[in-house]
């Protein structure tokens, strides 16, 4: 029985590791008519799901097994409406609007500044999660 429990535990951790390993070909594509050269990538974290991209309602949320997700968006100035779970808490949620100029070929993430608990968008290397 103990071996079965350990096997199930290893399977669940393995599944979680696979779910959080994301490459650009696994990205959710917002607009398939936009070329790769005119696109960039946005990592969405579990504490900051995006609920609106410009004037379009979206549901860019993580899953139980993935703490972040990758979304391919057109480069340019965009407004993101984010459901910010302050400090990662479901008890303190703020709706935050962020305007940002996204550059083609780059990857970005929405991060929480620990000292202020405010959200900001940061550029990050493409392979980093």
N, C-alpha and C positions, 0 to 999 in steps of 0.2 A: 504493500500500500504506500509506503514511504517513497519508493522509486517512482510510482505513478504520480504522486504529488510533485516530486522534483521535476519529472518530465513535463508535466503541465505548466509548472512555473517557468521552466526554460523556454517552452514553446511560446508562452505569453510575452516574455521578454524579447525573444527573437522576433515575434510579430511586431512588437513596438519599435524595435530597432529598424526593421524594414520600413515601417510606416513613416518614420521620421527622416529617412534618407531620401532626399528629393533631388532630382536633376532637372535641368530646364525643360527637357522633353516631357516631364511629368507635370509641368506647370498648368494651372487653370488658365485658359486664354480668354481674356475679356473681349477682344475684337480680332477675329481671325483674318480680317481683311488688311490688317496692319502688318507690314513686313518685319522681319527680324531686325533689320537695320534701323527701323524706326520705333523699336520697342525697348522696354526695360522690364525689370522684374521687381516685385514687391513681396517681401516676406511678411506674412501676417502672423502675429503671435497669439497665443491662447488668451492673453489678457487684453487684447485690443482688436476684436473682430471688426471688420469694415462692413458697414450696413448701407453705405451709399457711395458711389463713385460718380463725381460730378452730379448730374441730375438723375442718375439711374440707381434704383434700389438694387442692392446686391446682398448676398449672404456669404461673405468670405469669413468663415469660421473654421477653427480647427476641429479635429475629431478626438475621440477618446484616446486613441493611440498615437496621435501626432500633435506635438505641442506647437507646431507652426505649419503654414502652408505657403506655397509659392504661386503667385499670380503674375501672368505676363500682361502688361498694360502698355498702351501707346506712350511714347515719350511726350513731354510737354507739360504745361501748367494744368494741374488738376486739383480738385477739392475732394478730400476724403472725409466722410463722416464716420467716426469711430465710436464704438461702444466701449469706453475705457473702464476696465475693471481695476480701479485704483488699488495699487499694491497687490494685484492679483486676486482681489476679494470680490465675491458676488454680492456682498453687502453694501458696497460703495461703488456704484456705477454712474459714470458721467458720459453724456453724449458730447463729443468733441469734434469740431470741424477744423481740418488742417488743409491749408493751401500750400502747394509745393511745386517747384519746377523739376521734373524728372528728366534726366538726360538719357538718350538712347545708349544702349549697350551696357548700362550699369545696373547694379542690384541695390535695393534699398530695404530697410526694415523700419517698422514703427517700434520705437523703444520708449520705455518709461525711464525718465531721469530720476534716479533714486532719491536725490536730495530734495527735489521739488514735487515729485509724483506727477509731473507734467509729461505729456507725450511729445516726442520729436521724431523726425525722419532722419535716418543716418544712411550714408552710403556704406556699402560693404562689399568685400570681394565676392565674385560670382559663386564660387564653390562653398562658401561659408554659410551655415544655417543660423 
